[in-house]
Amino acid sequence: MIDKFNGIIYFIIFIVHFGAYAMYAFRCLFTTKAFVDQYGMGDGAAIMTRFFGSIFVGSVLMAIYVGFIRAGGLENTWAFFNLIFLQNAAAFVFAIWSHKKGNLGTNEKTSVEGIIAPGVLTVLSAVLCYGLA
């Protein structure tokens, strides 16, 4: 199975990356109140937080399918991994922009996690695009 991932390093990166996606999906969908309270977003953000989490669920399910179930393994799945990279890169760029602009979506509870998490996910997904190509 590790051979499908071009070695243990890419397998571990795959697990870490999509594990983070699964963690954020769980937090957004099933512990929504704690999630929005942690960042001071308020209860009105619950619907959009769950929408955001549902996108992560789709990506995690697809990753499980291509990584562990699909007969062809990771062959010809470049579009999926490129899409994941572009989503992460967009989240990273817009997180930086939001923090710099600072007049909408930031408050006393805003942390740099909103920049660091998508930044790390962008790097991990770029490595996956390269290593699984």
N, C-alpha and C positions, 0 to 999 in steps of 0.2 A: 504494500500500500504506500509506503514512504516513497517508492520509486515514482509513483504518479506525481509527486510533488517536487521532483528533481532533488531529493535529499531531505535530510532531517531539518536543516535550517529553514527551508521554505515551508515545510510542514509546520514547524513551530510558529513561524510568522503568520501563517494562515490561521492557526488556532488562536493565537493572541489577538489578531486583527478582528476575526469574526466573533471571538469571545467578548471583546469590548463592545461590538455591535449588539450582541445578545444581552449584555449587561445594561446598556442604555435602552434597549427595547423593553426589557423587563421593568426598569425604573420608570420609563415614560408611560407604559401601559398599565402596570399593576401596582405601582406605588406613586401614582401621579401626584397625589396631594403632597407627599413628602418631597417629591422632585420640584414641584413649583414653589413650595415654601422655602426650600433650600436656596433657591436663586431669587426669591422675592418677586416672583412673577404674578402671584395672585391666582385665585381660583378661576378667573376668567380665561386663563391660559390653558386650562385642562384639555379642551377639545383639540387645540393645535398641538399640544404636547403629545397627545395620543396619536394624532395624525403623523407626527414626526416619528414616534415609536413604531407605528405600523410600517413605515418605509424600511426601518431597520429589520423588522420581522421578515419582510419579503426578501431582503438581501441575505439574511442568515439562512432562511430556508433554501434559497438558491445555492448558497455556499455548501450547505450540507448535501444537497442533491449532486452538485458537480464534483464535490470532493470525495464523497463516500458512497453514493448510490449509483450514479450514472455509469453505464457500462463503458463508455468511452473515456471516463475519468475527466481530466482537465483539458484534454485535446479539444481544440476549436472552441474554447470558452474565452478567448481574448476579449470579446466584446463585453462580457460580464465584468471582467476585471478592469477593463478600461473605464467602464461606467462607474464602478466603485471608486476608482482613482479620481475621476472628474467630480463626483459628488463630494469626496473628501476635500479635494483642492478648493472647490467652490465654498464649502463650509469654512475652510481655513481663511480664505481671502475675505469673505464677508464677516467673519468673526473679528479679524483685525480691523476692518473698516468700521464695524460697529463700535469697537472699543475706542478707536481714534475719534470718531464722530461724537460719540458719547452722549447724545441727546435723546436717544430712543433705545429702550431695552437695557439700559444700564441703571444700576442703583447701588446702594451701599452693600448689597449682597453679591454683586457681580464679581466673579473671580476670573483669573486667567485660565481656568480650566476650559472655558469656552474657546480659547485660542490654542492651548496646549493639546487638548484631546484631538481636534481635527488636524492639527499639525502632525502629531504622531501618527494618526491614521493615514494621513496623506503619504508620509514617508513609507509606512508599512505597505500600503497598497501599491506604491511605485515600485518597491522591491518585489512584490508579488508579480506585477506586470512584467518586470524584467526577468525574473527568475523562472516564471512559468510560461514564458513566450516560446 
